[in-house]
Amino acid sequence: MPIYSMLSPDLPMSSISAIEKLCRGFLWKERREARGGHCLVARDAVCAPKRVGGLGIPNLRLLNLALKAKWCWQERTEPWRSWQDLGISVPAGSVTLFEATTSVILGNGAGSRFWSDPWLAGERIKEFALDIIPRIEDGLLDPNLTSEGIRQFLLLWDKIADVELGSHDDFFHWKWTSSGNFSVQSAYLAFFEGRTEMVGHDLIRGSKAPSIKCKFFVWLACRGHCWTADRLARRGLDHPARCPLCDQDQECVSHLLLGCSVARLICWQVLILWGRPEWLPRSDASILEWWPSIPLVGKERKDFETSSTLVYWSIWKHRNSIVFDHARVDVVQLLHSIGIEAKAWTRAGLFRGSSFAALPREWRDNG
């Protein structure tokens, strides 16, 4: 669906649900439909900006509200538009967003609405003069005010006594952009303000892994939503009693990738070849704790994230072959498969660093 087509109609929830159903099936099962049990992360978390831990897939309901908020902005800032008298319907959510995040810098007062706009030092008169507004008819105030109405009237009098109009037009300022001008993108992102930012979200994006499955797996691992034994146990499903690799501790995704003795041996071998054994993570660390601690920037940082993704993905596939195909734990074979895949990724030009060899030299040998 073209984005601009969402600017005009209010998308019914049935249409949004149908579109999201197709997206859900493609994302989780690569087919038309996916059952709820196949979805490892809630839809609202998936359809969120990457900085708050989402995949950046648009939330259609919020995107529709952000697009419709543009009508509110243009109605106030572009009164010459030919559609101004058409009475375009704007959802309450769009109006609320516009009113909550738009301020008015008073000029000649011609473009501001006396009662409802925040032109009075950021305040709206309708918010503190509740007993006055219902008693106004044809521009005249009913003199029979209650005591509370009189108090509000005197308060309003004091607030506007020193207001002076200028000669320039009123200026509407949008909170979410540095220029003060409305943008649909900033309106959409405003719905996610207040959510906790996901530490290391930019590191996940830095990986140049060729398969979306690899990066998708790392994203799930960072959220702790892979189908490891701990997650299976919480849902009453069959699960390995202990980690399939080390057969020592309970399995969770952090243990599998960073704490397991087999995984740590793999990481140790890789780091020794890199000449960086001091980078070995703590056994109780998580990916989002370890990755930011590595002192690399630029191309070397991307190479490190790409090669780490390769190692994690290879460990995960080896784990699955043990669980589902009854294979044996084989560190030598696992290192060999990582090396073969690394050569293929190198030939594909996925590693760009020069001052630091992000992959071991033995892996870069094309022979």
Contacts in CASP RR format, 6 or more apart in sequence:
PFRMAT RR
TARGET T0000
AUTHOR 0000-0000-0000
METHOD contacts of the structure
MODEL  1
MPIYSMLSPDLPMSSISAIEKLCRGFLWKERREARGGHCLVARDAVCAPK
RVGGLGIPNLRLLNLALKAKWCWQERTEPWRSWQDLGISVPAGSVTLFEA
TTSVILGNGAGSRFWSDPWLAGERIKEFALDIIPRIEDGLLDPNLTSEGI
RQFLLLWDKIADVELGSHDDFFHWKWTSSGNFSVQSAYLAFFEGRTEMVG
HDLIRGSKAPSIKCKFFVWLACRGHCWTADRLARRGLDHPARCPLCDQDQ
ECVSHLLLGCSVARLICWQVLILWGRPEWLPRSDASILEWWPSIPLVGKE
RKDFETSSTLVYWSIWKHRNSIVFDHARVDVVQLLHSIGIEAKAWTRAGL
FRGSSFAALPREWRDNG
1 19 0 8 1.000
3 63 0 8 1.000
3 67 0 8 1.000
6 60 0 8 1.000
6 63 0 8 1.000
6 64 0 8 1.000
6 67 0 8 1.000
7 67 0 8 1.000
7 68 0 8 1.000
7 70 0 8 1.000
7 71 0 8 1.000
10 64 0 8 1.000
10 68 0 8 1.000
10 89 0 8 1.000
10 91 0 8 1.000
11 60 0 8 1.000
11 61 0 8 1.000
11 64 0 8 1.000
13 61 0 8 1.000
16 60 0 8 1.000
16 61 0 8 1.000
16 64 0 8 1.000
19 60 0 8 1.000
20 43 0 8 1.000
20 47 0 8 1.000
20 60 0 8 1.000
21 33 0 8 1.000
22 32 0 8 1.000
23 57 0 8 1.000
24 34 0 8 1.000
24 39 0 8 1.000
24 43 0 8 1.000
25 31 0 8 1.000
25 32 0 8 1.000
25 33 0 8 1.000
25 34 0 8 1.000
25 38 0 8 1.000
27 34 0 8 1.000
27 46 0 8 1.000
27 57 0 8 1.000
28 34 0 8 1.000
28 38 0 8 1.000
28 39 0 8 1.000
28 40 0 8 1.000
29 38 0 8 1.000
40 220 0 8 1.000
40 225 0 8 1.000
40 226 0 8 1.000
40 227 0 8 1.000
41 220 0 8 1.000
41 223 0 8 1.000
41 225 0 8 1.000
44 59 0 8 1.000
45 53 0 8 1.000
45 54 0 8 1.000
45 223 0 8 1.000
46 54 0 8 1.000
46 55 0 8 1.000
46 57 0 8 1.000
47 54 0 8 1.000
47 55 0 8 1.000
47 56 0 8 1.000
47 57 0 8 1.000
47 58 0 8 1.000
47 59 0 8 1.000
47 60 0 8 1.000
48 54 0 8 1.000
48 55 0 8 1.000
48 56 0 8 1.000
48 59 0 8 1.000
48 192 0 8 1.000
48 195 0 8 1.000
49 56 0 8 1.000
49 189 0 8 1.000
49 192 0 8 1.000
50 56 0 8 1.000
50 198 0 8 1.000
50 201 0 8 1.000
50 202 0 8 1.000
50 204 0 8 1.000
50 205 0 8 1.000
51 197 0 8 1.000
51 198 0 8 1.000
51 201 0 8 1.000
51 202 0 8 1.000
52 192 0 8 1.000
52 195 0 8 1.000
52 196 0 8 1.000
52 197 0 8 1.000
52 198 0 8 1.000
52 201 0 8 1.000
53 198 0 8 1.000
53 201 0 8 1.000
53 219 0 8 1.000
53 223 0 8 1.000
54 198 0 8 1.000
54 201 0 8 1.000
54 219 0 8 1.000
55 219 0 8 1.000
58 188 0 8 1.000
59 191 0 8 1.000
62 188 0 8 1.000
62 191 0 8 1.000
63 188 0 8 1.000
64 91 0 8 1.000
65 91 0 8 1.000
65 93 0 8 1.000
65 94 0 8 1.000
65 97 0 8 1.000
65 187 0 8 1.000
65 191 0 8 1.000
66 94 0 8 1.000
66 97 0 8 1.000
66 184 0 8 1.000
66 185 0 8 1.000
66 187 0 8 1.000
66 188 0 8 1.000
66 190 0 8 1.000
66 191 0 8 1.000
67 184 0 8 1.000
68 90 0 8 1.000
68 91 0 8 1.000
68 94 0 8 1.000
69 90 0 8 1.000
69 94 0 8 1.000
69 95 0 8 1.000
69 97 0 8 1.000
69 98 0 8 1.000
69 182 0 8 1.000
69 184 0 8 1.000
69 187 0 8 1.000
70 182 0 8 1.000
70 184 0 8 1.000
70 187 0 8 1.000
71 88 0 8 1.000
71 90 0 8 1.000
71 94 0 8 1.000
72 90 0 8 1.000
72 94 0 8 1.000
72 95 0 8 1.000
72 98 0 8 1.000
72 99 0 8 1.000
72 102 0 8 1.000
73 98 0 8 1.000
73 102 0 8 1.000
73 172 0 8 1.000
73 174 0 8 1.000
73 182 0 8 1.000
74 81 0 8 1.000
75 81 0 8 1.000
75 84 0 8 1.000
76 102 0 8 1.000
76 111 0 8 1.000
76 172 0 8 1.000
77 172 0 8 1.000
77 182 0 8 1.000
79 111 0 8 1.000
97 187 0 8 1.000
97 190 0 8 1.000
97 191 0 8 1.000
99 116 0 8 1.000
99 118 0 8 1.000
101 174 0 8 1.000
101 175 0 8 1.000
101 176 0 8 1.000
101 190 0 8 1.000
102 118 0 8 1.000
102 172 0 8 1.000
102 173 0 8 1.000
102 174 0 8 1.000
102 175 0 8 1.000
102 182 0 8 1.000
103 118 0 8 1.000
103 122 0 8 1.000
103 172 0 8 1.000
103 173 0 8 1.000
103 175 0 8 1.000
104 112 0 8 1.000
104 117 0 8 1.000
104 118 0 8 1.000
104 119 0 8 1.000
104 122 0 8 1.000
104 170 0 8 1.000
104 171 0 8 1.000
104 172 0 8 1.000
104 173 0 8 1.000
105 170 0 8 1.000
105 171 0 8 1.000
105 172 0 8 1.000
105 173 0 8 1.000
106 112 0 8 1.000
106 119 0 8 1.000
106 163 0 8 1.000
106 165 0 8 1.000
106 166 0 8 1.000
106 170 0 8 1.000
107 165 0 8 1.000
107 166 0 8 1.000
107 167 0 8 1.000
107 168 0 8 1.000
107 169 0 8 1.000
107 170 0 8 1.000
107 171 0 8 1.000
108 165 0 8 1.000
108 166 0 8 1.000
108 167 0 8 1.000
108 168 0 8 1.000
108 169 0 8 1.000
108 170 0 8 1.000
109 119 0 8 1.000
109 165 0 8 1.000
109 166 0 8 1.000
109 170 0 8 1.000
110 169 0 8 1.000
110 170 0 8 1.000
111 169 0 8 1.000
111 170 0 8 1.000
112 119 0 8 1.000
112 170 0 8 1.000
114 125 0 8 1.000
115 124 0 8 1.000
115 125 0 8 1.000
115 126 0 8 1.000
115 129 0 8 1.000
115 133 0 8 1.000
116 124 0 8 1.000
116 125 0 8 1.000
116 126 0 8 1.000
117 124 0 8 1.000
118 124 0 8 1.000
119 170 0 8 1.000
120 159 0 8 1.000
120 160 0 8 1.000
120 163 0 8 1.000
121 159 0 8 1.000
123 159 0 8 1.000
125 133 0 8 1.000
125 156 0 8 1.000
126 133 0 8 1.000
128 152 0 8 1.000
128 155 0 8 1.000
128 156 0 8 1.000
129 149 0 8 1.000
129 152 0 8 1.000
129 153 0 8 1.000
129 155 0 8 1.000
129 156 0 8 1.000
130 152 0 8 1.000
131 145 0 8 1.000
131 146 0 8 1.000
131 148 0 8 1.000
131 149 0 8 1.000
131 152 0 8 1.000
132 141 0 8 1.000
132 145 0 8 1.000
132 149 0 8 1.000
132 152 0 8 1.000
132 153 0 8 1.000
132 156 0 8 1.000
135 141 0 8 1.000
135 142 0 8 1.000
135 144 0 8 1.000
135 145 0 8 1.000
135 149 0 8 1.000
136 142 0 8 1.000
141 153 0 8 1.000
145 153 0 8 1.000
173 180 0 8 1.000
174 180 0 8 1.000
174 181 0 8 1.000
174 182 0 8 1.000
174 183 0 8 1.000
174 186 0 8 1.000
175 190 0 8 1.000
176 183 0 8 1.000
176 186 0 8 1.000
176 187 0 8 1.000
176 189 0 8 1.000
176 190 0 8 1.000
177 183 0 8 1.000
177 186 0 8 1.000
198 222 0 8 1.000
198 288 0 8 1.000
199 288 0 8 1.000
199 292 0 8 1.000
200 222 0 8 1.000
200 288 0 8 1.000
200 291 0 8 1.000
200 292 0 8 1.000
203 288 0 8 1.000
203 291 0 8 1.000
203 292 0 8 1.000
203 301 0 8 1.000
203 305 0 8 1.000
204 215 0 8 1.000
204 218 0 8 1.000
204 219 0 8 1.000
204 222 0 8 1.000
204 305 0 8 1.000
206 301 0 8 1.000
206 302 0 8 1.000
206 305 0 8 1.000
206 306 0 8 1.000
207 214 0 8 1.000
207 215 0 8 1.000
207 218 0 8 1.000
207 302 0 8 1.000
207 305 0 8 1.000
207 306 0 8 1.000
207 308 0 8 1.000
207 309 0 8 1.000
208 302 0 8 1.000
208 303 0 8 1.000
208 305 0 8 1.000
208 306 0 8 1.000
208 350 0 8 1.000
208 351 0 8 1.000
208 352 0 8 1.000
209 215 0 8 1.000
209 218 0 8 1.000
209 306 0 8 1.000
209 309 0 8 1.000
209 310 0 8 1.000
209 313 0 8 1.000
209 345 0 8 1.000
209 350 0 8 1.000
210 345 0 8 1.000
210 348 0 8 1.000
210 350 0 8 1.000
213 313 0 8 1.000
214 309 0 8 1.000
214 310 0 8 1.000
214 313 0 8 1.000
215 309 0 8 1.000
217 226 0 8 1.000
217 312 0 8 1.000
217 313 0 8 1.000
217 316 0 8 1.000
218 287 0 8 1.000
218 309 0 8 1.000
218 312 0 8 1.000
218 313 0 8 1.000
220 226 0 8 1.000
220 253 0 8 1.000
221 253 0 8 1.000
221 257 0 8 1.000
221 287 0 8 1.000
221 312 0 8 1.000
221 316 0 8 1.000
222 286 0 8 1.000
222 287 0 8 1.000
222 288 0 8 1.000
224 231 0 8 1.000
224 252 0 8 1.000
224 253 0 8 1.000
224 254 0 8 1.000
225 231 0 8 1.000
226 253 0 8 1.000
226 256 0 8 1.000
226 316 0 8 1.000
228 251 0 8 1.000
228 252 0 8 1.000
228 253 0 8 1.000
228 256 0 8 1.000
229 239 0 8 1.000
229 240 0 8 1.000
229 241 0 8 1.000
229 242 0 8 1.000
229 243 0 8 1.000
229 250 0 8 1.000
229 251 0 8 1.000
229 252 0 8 1.000
230 239 0 8 1.000
230 250 0 8 1.000
230 251 0 8 1.000
230 252 0 8 1.000
231 252 0 8 1.000
232 238 0 8 1.000
232 239 0 8 1.000
233 239 0 8 1.000
239 251 0 8 1.000
240 251 0 8 1.000
240 323 0 8 1.000
242 248 0 8 1.000
242 249 0 8 1.000
242 250 0 8 1.000
242 251 0 8 1.000
243 249 0 8 1.000
243 250 0 8 1.000
243 251 0 8 1.000
243 255 0 8 1.000
243 256 0 8 1.000
243 260 0 8 1.000
244 251 0 8 1.000
244 319 0 8 1.000
244 322 0 8 1.000
244 323 0 8 1.000
244 329 0 8 1.000
245 256 0 8 1.000
245 260 0 8 1.000
245 261 0 8 1.000
245 262 0 8 1.000
245 263 0 8 1.000
245 315 0 8 1.000
245 318 0 8 1.000
245 319 0 8 1.000
245 322 0 8 1.000
245 329 0 8 1.000
246 260 0 8 1.000
246 261 0 8 1.000
246 262 0 8 1.000
246 263 0 8 1.000
248 260 0 8 1.000
248 261 0 8 1.000
249 255 0 8 1.000
249 260 0 8 1.000
254 284 0 8 1.000
254 285 0 8 1.000
254 286 0 8 1.000
254 287 0 8 1.000
256 263 0 8 1.000
256 315 0 8 1.000
256 316 0 8 1.000
256 319 0 8 1.000
257 263 0 8 1.000
257 287 0 8 1.000
257 312 0 8 1.000
257 315 0 8 1.000
257 316 0 8 1.000
258 264 0 8 1.000
258 267 0 8 1.000
258 281 0 8 1.000
258 282 0 8 1.000
258 283 0 8 1.000
258 285 0 8 1.000
258 286 0 8 1.000
258 287 0 8 1.000
258 290 0 8 1.000
259 281 0 8 1.000
259 283 0 8 1.000
259 284 0 8 1.000
259 285 0 8 1.000
262 329 0 8 1.000
262 331 0 8 1.000
263 315 0 8 1.000
264 280 0 8 1.000
264 283 0 8 1.000
265 331 0 8 1.000
266 311 0 8 1.000
266 315 0 8 1.000
266 331 0 8 1.000
266 334 0 8 1.000
266 335 0 8 1.000
266 338 0 8 1.000
267 280 0 8 1.000
267 281 0 8 1.000
267 311 0 8 1.000
268 277 0 8 1.000
268 280 0 8 1.000
269 335 0 8 1.000
270 307 0 8 1.000
270 311 0 8 1.000
270 338 0 8 1.000
270 360 0 8 1.000
271 277 0 8 1.000
271 279 0 8 1.000
271 280 0 8 1.000
273 360 0 8 1.000
273 361 0 8 1.000
273 362 0 8 1.000
273 363 0 8 1.000
274 357 0 8 1.000
274 358 0 8 1.000
274 359 0 8 1.000
274 360 0 8 1.000
279 294 0 8 1.000
281 289 0 8 1.000
281 290 0 8 1.000
282 290 0 8 1.000
287 312 0 8 1.000
291 305 0 8 1.000
291 308 0 8 1.000
294 301 0 8 1.000
294 304 0 8 1.000
296 304 0 8 1.000
296 356 0 8 1.000
299 352 0 8 1.000
299 353 0 8 1.000
299 354 0 8 1.000
300 353 0 8 1.000
300 355 0 8 1.000
300 356 0 8 1.000
300 358 0 8 1.000
302 352 0 8 1.000
302 353 0 8 1.000
303 351 0 8 1.000
303 352 0 8 1.000
303 353 0 8 1.000
303 356 0 8 1.000
303 358 0 8 1.000
303 359 0 8 1.000
304 358 0 8 1.000
306 345 0 8 1.000
306 350 0 8 1.000
306 351 0 8 1.000
306 358 0 8 1.000
307 342 0 8 1.000
307 351 0 8 1.000
307 358 0 8 1.000
307 359 0 8 1.000
310 338 0 8 1.000
310 341 0 8 1.000
310 342 0 8 1.000
310 345 0 8 1.000
311 338 0 8 1.000
314 334 0 8 1.000
314 337 0 8 1.000
314 338 0 8 1.000
314 341 0 8 1.000
315 334 0 8 1.000
318 327 0 8 1.000
318 329 0 8 1.000
318 330 0 8 1.000
318 334 0 8 1.000
318 337 0 8 1.000
321 327 0 8 1.000
322 328 0 8 1.000
322 329 0 8 1.000
338 363 0 8 1.000
339 362 0 8 1.000
339 363 0 8 1.000
342 359 0 8 1.000
342 360 0 8 1.000
342 363 0 8 1.000
342 364 0 8 1.000
343 363 0 8 1.000
343 364 0 8 1.000
343 365 0 8 1.000
343 366 0 8 1.000
345 351 0 8 1.000
346 359 0 8 1.000
346 363 0 8 1.000
346 364 0 8 1.000
346 366 0 8 1.000
347 366 0 8 1.000
351 358 0 8 1.000
351 359 0 8 1.000
351 364 0 8 1.000
357 364 0 8 1.000
END
